[in-house]
Amino acid sequence: MNWLLSLLLLCFSGLSHQVEIVVTPEQFGAIGDGKTSDWRPIQKTLTFCSTVVYEQNASPLRRSGSENSTWCRVRFSKSYVSGPLIINSSRTTLEIMQGAELVMLPKVDYAIACPQTGCPFISTSSGRGCHTVYPIPHAPTHGYKVCLSDITITGEGTIDGASTWNPSSWWLCARLQLKNCWRPILNHLTNVHRLTVNGSLTMKNPPTGFLRLNENVETRVSGLNFIAPYLTRNTDGINVYGGFDTLLENSVIDNGDDCVSIVPTGEWIDNGNFCFKDPSNPLCSGGHAIIRNFTCNGGHGLSIGGIRHGTVKNVTFSNITATGGQEGSTQDGAAGGGCRIKSRPNSTGIVTDIRYENMVFYRVYWPLQLLGHYCPFPCRQPNGNTSTHFTNISFEGVRGSSSQKSLVPFAQTPVAQFKCTKYSPCTNITMRKVNLTDRDGKKGKLECENVASVSIDNASSPNVCTNGSK
C-alpha cells in the first residue's frame, strides 16, 4: 500500500498546496458488474481515504488546513453492489459518474451485513474527533458539534436502494405495518461542516427515506432527482434535523411521504425530557434553511415538523411546484401535500418566521395546512395540555388547486386549513396574493380553528377564516 500512496501523491501533488488523491474501488478488488458484492473493496477504498487524509495531513510536510491539506476522491464508474458504507474522513468526495450505480445489497444480504439493524446505506462517522463551531456572530453561545468537514457526494450517476414490493424486500412489510420492519435510510449525513450533495444524481427505490441531514453546518444540496412509488411508506425526500445554514435547491422528488421536512434536533435527549422542559435550548433547535426551485410529485408536502419538543425558525420555501392525485398517492387530511406545519400532541416549543413564497399546487389535498394536533391513525400519543406555538407564518404568491370537492351541491370546498389548538392558538398568520380553488377550479374556503390573529389581503381567495376563528 505504501508504494500506491507514494505514486498517487506524486501524480497529484504538483505545485499546489492542496492534494486531491483520486482512487477507484477497482484498485482494491471491486468487480463492478452489478451482480457481485463489492462491499469489502469499497470499504477498503474508504479506509484508504481516511489514511491518506489524516496521516498525510499529520506529516511535517503537509499540515492540515484549507491551503495545505490532502483530499480524497473515490470515483465510481461501473455498477457496484454494496452493503452499508461509512465515510470516516474529512475532505472526502464520492463521485458517481454518468452511467455508474451504487446499489444496495438485497434485503437478506444487507441484514447479514448489518446484524444490529438500522445501518444507512451511505453515512458519516465521527471521524477522529468532534469539535464545536459557532456560525452565528451575534449568538456566540449557539455552537454546533461537527465531526467531519468538506464532505461531497456528486456526479451524474445513480444511488439505488433496490427496494421492491416483493415480500423478500423492504416495501411490503412497511406498507402493511407488520412488526420488525426495520428499514435503512439511503443516505444519513451527520455533524458535517461544509456538506455538499450535488451534480445530477438520481436516487431511487430507498427502503425508507432518501436523504437525512442531521445537525450539519453549511449544507448545499442541488440538482437531485428522487424516485420512489407514491404508495411507498415513509420514503421522505429530504429530512433536515437541526443544523445551520442549509440550502436545498433545483431538485425533483417523486415519493410517498414528505418532499422536504424541517425538524428540530434533540427531541430524544433524555427520552425527550430535556427538550420538553427547555424547547428553546440550542440543542433543541432547527431551521435556518432555504428551500427553492423544487418540484414535488405525489408526496406529503413541504413540511415543518411534526414537532414534539423544540424550536424551528427562519425557514423559506420558494418557487416550488407540488402535485397530487396520482395513482397510489397517499395524500389525505393528515398529509396534505402542500405547505404544511404540524406538531404532535402534548408538544412544546415554537415555530416562527416561516415563509412560503411563489408556490404552485395542482390537486394536492390541502394546499395550506397548519395542524396543531398531528397524530395520524392509529394515534398512540396521549393528549396533554401543551402545544407548539405557530406564529409569524406567511404565505405569499401561492396559487393552485386542491384535490377535494364538496359533496354538498353549491357548497364551497375547504382548500386550506389552519387547525390550531386551544392550548396555544396560532398568531400572526399572513396571506398575500393567495388564490386557491377546489379540483373543479371553483372558489374554496379557509377553515380556521383557534387562530388568534390572521391577516389576509383582498387579492387572496379565500380571504376569510370560516368555522369559528377564535
KOLTORKOL-92427 format. One record per residue (C-alpha): residue in one letter; x, y, z. Coordinates in steps of 0.1 Angstrom, whole numbers, padded with zeros to 4 digits, always signed. Each point is the difference from the previous one (the first is absolute). Layout:
REM residues N
AXYZ/...
***
This chain:
REM residues 470
M+0000+0000+0000/N+0029+0024+0007/W+0011-0001-0037/L-0035+0008-0011/L-0003+0029+0024/S+0034+0014-0012/L-0010-0004-0036/L-0033+0018+0005/L+0016+0029+0019/L+0026+0004-0028/C-0027+0001-0026/F-0022+0025+0017/S+0021+0023+0021/G+0016+0022-0027/L+0006+0036+0012/S-0033+0003+0019/H-0002-0001+0038/Q-0032-0020-0004/V+0003-0035-0011/E-0030-0020-0012/I+0006-0037-0003/V-0024-0018-0024/V-0006-0037+0006/T-0024-0026-0013/P-0015-0031+0017/E+0016-0021-0028/Q+0034+0008+0015/F-0012-0019+0031/G-0015-0029-0017/A-0035+0011-0011/I-0016-0016-0030/G-0027+0025-0009/D-0022-0024-0019/G-0033+0009+0018/K-0002-0036+0014/T+0030-0008+0021/S+0001+0016+0035/D+0027+0027+0000/W-0007+0010+0036/R+0035-0010+0014/P+0020+0017-0028/I-0020+0032+0004/Q+0005-0001+0037/K+0038-0004-0006/T-0002+0030-0023/L-0016+0022+0026/T+0026-0012+0026/F+0027+0009-0024/C-0015+0035-0003/S+0000+0003+0038/T+0036-0010+0001/V+0013+0025-0025/V-0021+0029+0012/Y+0010-0003+0036/E+0035-0015-0002/Q+0012+0023-0028/N-0014+0030+0017/A+0018-0010+0032/S+0034-0001-0017/P+0024+0028+0005/L-0001+0009-0037/R-0038+0002-0002/R-0019+0015+0029/S-0038+0000-0001/G-0016+0031-0011/S-0020+0015-0029/E+0032+0009-0019/N+0022-0029+0009/S-0019-0032+0002/T-0007-0034-0016/W-0034-0008-0015/C-0013-0033-0013/R-0024-0007-0028/V-0016-0035-0005/R-0011-0003-0036/F-0027-0025-0009/S-0003-0007-0038/K-0017-0034-0001/S-0029-0017+0018/Y+0008-0010+0036/V-0021-0020+0024/S+0008+0007+0036/G-0009-0001+0037/P+0001+0030+0023/L+0027+0025-0007/I+0014+0024+0026/I+0020+0032-0009/N+0026+0002+0028/S+0022+0029-0012/S-0003+0037-0007/R+0008+0014-0035/T-0016-0031-0016/T-0020-0001-0033/L-0021-0028-0014/E-0004+0006-0037/I-0025-0022-0018/M+0007+0004-0037/Q-0026+0002-0027/G-0014-0035-0006/A+0015-0013+0033/E-0021-0015+0028/L+0004-0006+0037/V-0025-0027+0009/M-0011-0013+0033/L+0003-0037+0007/P-0032-0020+0000/K-0018+0001+0034/V+0011-0034+0012/D+0036+0007-0008/Y-0002+0036+0014/A-0014-0014+0033/I+0031-0022+0003/A+0023+0029-0007/C-0019+0020+0027/P-0011-0024+0027/Q-0007+0028+0025/T-0025+0015-0025/G-0004+0036-0009/C+0032+0005-0020/P-0005+0027-0027/F+0013-0009-0035/I+0023+0031+0000/S+0008+0018+0032/T+0027+0020+0018/S+0018-0008+0032/S+0015+0021+0028/G+0034-0003-0018/R+0029+0006+0024/G-0018+0023+0024/C-0025+0028+0001/H+0001+0037+0008/T-0024+0029+0002/V-0005+0028-0026/Y-0018+0033+0007/P-0014+0012-0033/I-0023+0027+0014/P+0020+0031+0009/H-0027+0016+0022/A-0006-0033+0019/P+0034-0011+0011/T-0014-0027+0023/H-0019-0017-0028/G+0025-0026-0010/Y-0004-0030-0022/K+0020-0032+0003/V+0018-0011-0032/C+0021-0031-0004/L+0009+0000-0037/S+0004+0029-0025/D-0001+0004-0038/I-0020-0031-0009/T-0014-0002-0036/I-0022-0025-0018/T-0002+0009-0036/G-0002-0012-0036/E-0026-0009-0026/G-0005-0036+0010/T-0025-0018+0022/I-0003-0011+0036/D-0025-0028+0000/G-0017-0015+0032/A-0011-0029-0022/S-0033-0003+0019/T-0030-0017-0015/W-0035-0013+0010/N+0013-0035+0002/P-0007-0015+0035/S+0037-0007+0003/S+0008+0037-0005/W-0007+0031+0021/W-0032+0018-0011/L-0029-0025+0005/C+0008-0007+0037/A+0000+0038+0007/R-0032+0006-0020/L-0018-0027+0019/Q+0015+0014+0033/L+0011-0034+0011/K+0023-0004+0030/N+0038+0000-0002/C+0001+0020-0033/W+0033+0018+0005/R+0011+0018-0031/P+0033+0018-0007/I+0000+0037-0011/L+0017+0004-0034/N+0023+0029+0011/H+0005+0012+0036/L+0025+0028+0003/T+0007+0013+0034/N+0021+0028+0018/V+0018+0011-0032/H+0014+0035-0005/R-0002+0009-0037/L-0021-0028-0015/T-0008-0001-0037/V-0023-0024-0018/N-0003+0011-0037/G+0005-0008-0036/S-0028-0017-0019/L-0003-0029+0024/T-0030-0023-0001/M-0011-0018+0031/K-0027-0026-0002/N-0018-0028+0017/P+0011+0005+0036/P-0012-0023+0028/T-0011+0031+0019/G+0012+0037-0003/F+0023+0012-0027/L+0022+0026+0017/R+0001+0009+0037/L+0022+0030+0010/N+0007+0001+0037/E+0016+0030+0018/N+0022+0011-0029/V+0014+0035-0005/E+0002+0016-0035/T-0019-0026-0020/R-0005+0003-0037/V-0023-0024-0019/S-0008+0005-0037/G-0009-0017-0032/L-0015-0033+0014/N-0027-0023-0014/F-0017-0022+0025/I-0023-0029-0012/A-0022-0023+0021/P-0035-0013-0006/Y-0027+0023+0016/L-0014-0029+0020/T+0032-0007+0018/R+0000+0008+0038/N+0024+0025+0016/T+0020+0006-0031/D+0007+0036+0010/G+0020+0021-0024/I+0023+0022+0021/N-0003+0002+0038/V+0020+0028+0016/Y+0005-0005+0038/G+0015+0030+0017/G+0032+0015-0014/F+0006+0035-0014/D+0003+0016-0035/T-0017-0025-0022/L-0008+0006-0037/L-0020-0026-0019/E-0007+0009-0037/N-0007-0011-0036/S-0013-0035+0007/V-0029-0023-0010/I-0015-0024+0025/D-0026-0027-0007/N-0007-0020+0032/G-0025-0012+0026/D+0006+0023+0030/D+0012+0036+0007/C+0018+0016-0030/V+0021+0021+0025/S-0004+0003+0037/I+0018+0022+0025/V+0001-0013+0036/P+0017+0010+0032/T+0027-0023+0013/G+0005-0012+0035/E-0036-0012+0005/W+0012-0033+0014/I+0026+0013+0025/D-0008-0016+0034/N-0030-0018-0016/G-0014+0034-0010/N+0000+0015+0034/F+0029+0025-0007/C-0018+0018-0029/F-0034-0004+0016/K+0012+0022+0029/D+0021+0024-0021/P-0011+0000-0037/S+0019+0032-0007/N+0033-0015+0009/P+0024+0000-0031/L+0003-0037+0004/C-0037-0002-0008/S+0000+0023-0031/G-0006-0003-0037/G-0005+0022-0030/H+0023+0027-0015/A-0006-0015-0035/I-0010+0010-0035/I-0018-0024-0023/R-0006+0012-0035/N-0006-0011-0036/F-0015-0034+0008/T-0026-0022-0016/C-0017-0023+0024/N-0023-0027-0015/G-0025-0022+0019/G+0016+0004+0034/H-0012+0016+0032/G+0013+0035-0004/L+0024+0027+0012/S+0000-0005+0037/I+0011+0014+0033/G-0001-0028+0025/G-0017-0019+0014/I+0013+0017+0031/R+0002-0018+0032/H+0021+0024+0020/G+0022+0027-0013/T+0003+0032-0021/V+0000+0004-0038/K+0006+0035-0014/N+0012+0019-0030/V-0011-0023-0029/T-0009+0011-0035/F-0016-0022-0027/S-0002+0017-0034/N-0006-0008-0037/I-0014-0034+0006/T-0026-0021-0019/A-0018-0028+0017/T-0025-0025-0015/G-0024-0026+0013/G-0027-0023-0012/Q+0023-0026-0015/E-0009-0037+0002/G+0014-0013+0033/S+0005+0035+0015/T-0008-0001+0038/Q-0008+0037+0004/D-0029+0004+0024/G-0013+0021+0029/A+0032-0006+0021/A+0024+0001-0030/G-0012+0029-0021/G+0028+0002-0026/G+0004+0038+0001/C+0013+0026+0025/R-0002-0019+0032/I+0009+0007+0037/K-0008-0026+0025/S+0006-0008+0037/R-0006-0031+0021/P-0024-0003+0029/N+0014+0015+0033/S+0028+0017-0019/T+0021+0029+0013/G+0019+0028-0019/I-0006+0025-0028/V+0000+0001-0037/T+0007+0036-0012/D+0012+0020-0030/I-0011-0024-0026/R-0006+0012-0036/Y-0017-0018-0029/E+0005+0021-0032/N-0009-0005-0037/M-0015-0035+0003/V-0021-0018-0026/F-0023-0030+0009/Y-0019-0023-0022/R-0026-0022+0017/V+0017-0004+0034/Y-0023-0009+0028/W+0008+0030+0022/P+0019+0028-0018/L+0004+0018+0034/Q-0001-0018+0033/L+0009+0009+0036/L-0007-0030+0023/G+0006+0004+0037/H-0011-0035+0008/Y+0017-0023-0025/C-0005-0036+0009/P-0009-0023-0030/F-0021-0030+0006/P+0006-0021+0020/C+0009+0028+0025/R+0019-0014+0029/Q+0012+0032+0016/P-0020+0012+0030/N-0014+0035+0000/G+0014+0026+0024/N-0006+0036+0008/T+0029+0015-0020/S+0005+0007-0037/T+0027+0015-0023/H-0007+0037-0007/F-0002+0008-0037/T+0007+0037-0006/N+0013+0024-0027/I-0010-0024-0029/S-0004+0016-0034/F-0014-0012-0033/E+0006+0022-0031/G-0005-0006-0037/V-0015-0035+0007/R-0025-0013-0027/G-0015-0032-0013/S-0026-0026+0008/S-0010-0025+0026/S-0010-0036-0009/Q-0031+0004+0022/K-0035+0007-0012/S-0030+0005+0024/L-0027-0027-0003/V-0026+0027+0009/P-0014+0018-0030/F+0010+0037-0002/A+0021-0003+0032/Q+0035+0014+0000/T+0027-0026+0004/P+0027+0004+0027/V+0033+0006-0018/A+0021+0013+0030/Q+0000-0009+0036/F+0014+0018+0030/K-0008-0024+0028/C+0018+0012+0031/T-0006-0011+0036/K-0017+0018+0029/Y+0032-0004+0021/S+0020+0021-0024/P-0020+0019-0026/C+0018+0010-0032/T+0010+0036-0003/N+0012+0024-0028/I-0010-0022-0030/T+0002+0020-0032/M-0014-0007-0035/R+0009+0022-0030/K-0010-0007-0036/V-0012-0035+0008/N-0024-0015-0025/L-0012-0036+0006/T-0029-0019-0015/D-0016-0034+0003/R+0007-0027-0026/D-0025+0014-0024/G+0015+0035+0001/K-0027+0015+0023/K+0006+0023+0029/G+0008-0019+0032/K+0000+0010+0037/L+0025+0002+0028/E-0009-0019+0032/C+0014+0015+0032/E+0000-0013+0036/N+0017+0018+0029/V+0017+0026-0022/A+0005+0031+0022/S+0012+0024-0028/V+0000-0004-0038/S+0005+0027-0027/I-0013-0007-0035/D+0001+0025-0029/N-0028+0006-0024/A+0019-0015-0028/S-0002-0034+0016/S-0026-0027-0004/P-0011-0013+0024/N+0003+0032+0020/V-0018-0007+0032/C+0002-0026+0028/T-0031-0022+0004/N-0012-0025+0025/G+0005+0022+0031/S+0034+0017+0001/K+0008+0007+0036/
***
